[in-house]
Amino acid sequence: MPQLNPSPWLAIMVFTWLVFLIIVPPKIMAHIFPNEPATQNTEKPKTETWNWPWL
């Protein structure tokens, strides 16, 4: 049975893991987000009560 011969599949698995561990992470870490998060104002906005006209 050719499925039990580990030599080609072991090499495929090793090369796949090398791609995942060496080539892919720098590409992902080099990604730049288009919108950098802005700091929000810590001061709470003043809210006024709303007079309901039907009460």
N, C-alpha and C positions, 0 to 999 in steps of 0.2 A: 504494500500500500504506500503510495507516494506521500500521503499526508503525515506519515510517521517519520519521514526524513527531516530532521530539524535544521539541517545546514542552510537551506535558502531562507527559511522562515525566521531563523534566529538572526541572520544578517539583516533581513527586512525590518525586524523589530528593533534591532540596535540602531540602524540608520534612522528609523522613524523617531526614536527617542532622542537621538542626537539633534535632529531637526527641531523637535519640540523644546529641547533644553538649551540649545545654543543659538539657533537662528531666530526663532519666533520671539522670545522675550525682549531682546533689544528693539525689535520693530514695534512691539506693543508699547514699551516704555517710552519710545520716542514720539508717541502720538501727542499732538498738541490739541487741547480742547479749544474750540472756536470762541467760547464765551467763558472768560475767567469769572469766578464768583466774586461779586462785589461785597464789601462790608456793609452791613445794614446799620442803620441809625439805632442806637440803643435807647433813644428817647421815645417814649410812647406817645402816639398822637392823642391830642385832646378830643374826646368825643362828647358831643352835646346830646342832651335828651331830646327826643322828638315828640312834639305835642301832637297826639292823635286827634284829628278833627272830629271824630264820631264819639269821643268820650265826654 
